Amino acid sequence: MRKRGKKRTRKVLSVLFMILLMLLGIGNSSFAEVSSLDRGQPVNVKVMSYNIHHGEGEDGVLDLERIAKIIEESNTDIVGLQEVDNHWSDRSDFQDQAKWLAERLGMFYTYAANLDREPLNEGDQRRQYGTAILSKYPIIYSENHFLSKIGNTEQRGLLEATINVKGNNLHFYNTHLALTSAEREMQINEIIEITSGSKGPKLILGDLNAAPESNEMKPMYSNYLDVFTDQDYANTYPADHPAKRIDYIFTSKDVETINTEVIHTLASDHLPIFAEIVLDREQPFYNGNK
């Protein structure tokens, strides 16, 4: 028994010695080769942006199940939702819509309240309205950034999430911008500044309320790639007769897009947009830093 113990001790010491040699750059294997084992591999990811109009369709019917089926049938991995109610009012039956959809679809989620109001009755939940991100992959970091506004207009935000996709850290940003050009110009510049603080593959998507050729969109096109290269087929609003393009998915330049689609449905007043991307940058596991 003592001999076996000595052998085990020698093996442990040998392994520790080899690790020390590799850390010092000595021996047959390099540290870079060892560390690559911890890095992510290329993976295809299906993403969606969808303004759900608090679950109300063009027929005036509130039906979250229709929204869930669209996400489910498209086999979407990660979706950014806009106009999401959380105990807001009777227009959405005071539901926590992000939670309901996440539980229905078996997905992780994070919610951002851009509007946060007192409950109608004492003891009830706060009334909130904002954006959400649902993901089949773990959300390991999230934060909502309030964006600038002018006067007494609606508060807008940029919901940021870091999502671990099979070892690849994807920085996913979801937003719903203002109705005025002046506000959108400020907000888009703020989005560029916020997103520049994260390294690695990025997606910025949402209802930007702006046409592609508008002045406020120029910084987006200077810094990120529009997944819809053929813009003639990317109109999203209104759903029953899409004449405007105001919903977008942008990627950083290290992300490849292999498929796009505008999904035609009357479950909301906007059409959802879909893209399949490839994450092929080797990103280390999240260590608590952006």
N, C-alpha and C positions, 0 to 999 in steps of 0.2 A: 504493500500500500504506500509506503514511503517513496518507493521508486516512481510510482505513477504520479505522486504529488510533485516530485522534483521535475518530472517531464513536463507536467502541466505548467509549472512555474517557468521552466525554460522557454516553453512555447509563448507564454504571455509576454515574457521579457523580449523574446525575439520579435513579436508583433509590434510591441511598443518601440523597439529600436528601429524597425523598418519605417514606422510612421514618422519618427524623428528624422530619419534620413530623407524621407520624401519632403518633409517640411523645410529641410535645409537645401533641397534641390539636388540631393545626392542619390544615386542608385538608378535602376532601370526605368522606374515610373516617375512621371512628373506630377507635381501637385495639381496642375491644371487638369490632367487626365482624371485624377481621383475626384476633384471637385465637380467635374462635369456629370458625374453620376447623380448629383443632387439637382441638376438643372432640368427644366421642363422640356418635353419633346413637342414637335409640331402637332397641332390639333386643330380640327375644324370646329368652328363655333357658329351657331345660328342665333342671330340677334334680331330684335324687333323694337320699333318705336311706335307707340300707340296712344293717341289722345282719346281716352275712353268716354269723355263727356259724362262723367259720374255714372256710367253704365246705362245711360239712356240712348236708345237708338233713334234713327230718323223717323220711326213710327211713333215716337213719344212714349215707348214702353221701357220701363226700367228692367233690365235683364242681364245681370252679371254672368249668368251661365253662358250666354252667347259670347261674351268677351273671353271667358275661360276656354270655350271650344275653339275659338280662333287661334289662341296661343297654343293649345294642345294639338290641334290638327296640323299646324305648321311645324310642329316639333321644335319650337323655339327653345333655346337654352337659356337666354337672358333677354328680358324685355324691360324697357323703360316706359313707364306709364305716366301720362299727364292727366290733369283734372280728376284727381282721385279724392273721394270724400272719406272722412273718418268721423262718424257720428255727427255729420254736418247738419242735416235737416231731414224732413220727411221726403224730400225729393229723392233721397237714396235710402229711405227707411232707417236712417240713423245708423247704418252699417259701418263697420270698419272694413272698407272695401279691399284694401291691400292685404289684410290678414285673411279675409275670406278667399280671395283669389289664390293666395299662396297655399292655404290649406287645401283648397280644391285641387290644385295642380301639383301638390307635393313639392313645393319650391321654397327656397330661402327667400327672405325679403327684407327690405329696409324702406322706411317711409319718412318723408320730409314734409312737415307742415309749414307752408308759406303763409297761410292764414291760420290764426289760432285764437278762437273766441271762447268766451265764457259759455257754460252750458245754459240751456233754456230753463232748466229746473235744477235747483240746488241738489247736489249729490250725483248728478249725471256726469257723463264723460264730457271733456272739453270738445268743442266743435272745431274740426280742422279740415283743411283743404290744401292739396298740394300734389306732390309727385311721389312715385314709388319705383323701386327696382325689384324685380323678381328673378331668381336665378336657380338653375339646377345645381350650380356649383357654389361652394361656401363663400359667403361674403365676409371677408376678414377685416374690413375697415369701412366705415361710412361716415360722411359728414355732409351737412347741408350748409351751403354758402349763400347768404342773402345777397342779392344783387341790387345795385343802386336804382332808385326810382325818382321821378320828378313829381313833387307835390303829393296829393292824396290819392295817387293811383295804386293799383293792386301790387302788393309785395310779390316779387318773383325770386326764384332761387335756383341754384345749381346743386343738384344732389350728386355727390361723389361717392363711388364705391370701389374698393379694390377687391377683385374676385379671383380666387385661386382656381384656375382652370387646368387641372391635371399637372400642377407644378408651375404653370405659367401665370404670372400675375398680370391680370388685365385691369387697367384703370378705366372705369366706366362712368360716364357723366351724363346726367339726364336733366333737361331743363324745359321750361315753358316761358318764353319771353313776352315782353310787354307789347301793347297794341300800338304804341307810338314809335316812329322812326328814331327820334332823339333818344328815347330810353333804350331802345334796342342797340343803338350804337354804343352807348356806355356799357351795357350789359355784355355785349359780345367782346368788347375789349377786356372787360374783367374776366370773362371766361378764358380768354387766351392767356391772361396772366396767371390765373389759378391753375389751369391745366399744365402750364409750362413747368410747374414745380414738381411734377411727377415724371419719373423716368420709366421707360418701357412702353409697351403697346397701349394705345389709348383709343377709346371710342367716345365721341360726343354726339349726342342725339337728342331729338325732342321736337316740340312744336315751337319753331322760331318766329312764327308770324311775319316772315319776311320773304320776299321773292329772291331767287338766286342772283338776279342782276342788281339788286339794291345796293346802295353804298355801304350800308352797315354790314353786309355779308362779305365784303372784300377781305377783312382780316381772317375770316374763317377759311376762305379759299387760298389765302397766302400761307396758312400754317397747317392746314389739314386737307385730306382727300375726301371728296364727295363720292360715296359708293355708287351713286347713279350717274354714270357717265353720259347716258342718253336721257337728258332731262325732259324730253318731250313726253315721256311715258311715266313721269313721276308725280303727276298732280294728285293731291290728297284731299282737297277741300273744295266744296262740300261733298259729302260721301255720295249723295244721289246724283250729282253731276259735277265731278271734280274738274274745276277750272283753274285752281290755284295750286302752286307748289309751296307749301309752308312747313312741311314736316321733313326732317333730314336725319341721315346717319353719316357722320364724318369719322374718318380713321386717321391715326398717325401714319407716317409714310413707311413704317416698318410692318404694316399690316396689309395683307393681300386680300382682296375681295374676289370671290369666284362666282357669286350668284346674287341677284337682287330681284325683288318682286314688290309690287304694290298689290295688296290683297283687297279685293273688292267685296265689301260687306256693308250692310246698313245698320250694324250693331251700335254704331256711334255716328256723330256728324263728321268725323274724320276717317280716312282710310288708314289702316296700319301699313307700315313699310317694313320690309324684311331684307336681311342680307346674311349671306354665309361668308365668313371670313376665315383666314388661316393665321393662327398665331405660330410663327416659326422662329421667334427670338427666344433664346435660352435665358429664362429669367429665374434667379434663385428664389427659394421659398421666402415668403414675407417674414421679416424679422422685427416688425414693429415700426419701421420707418417707411415713409413714402418714397 
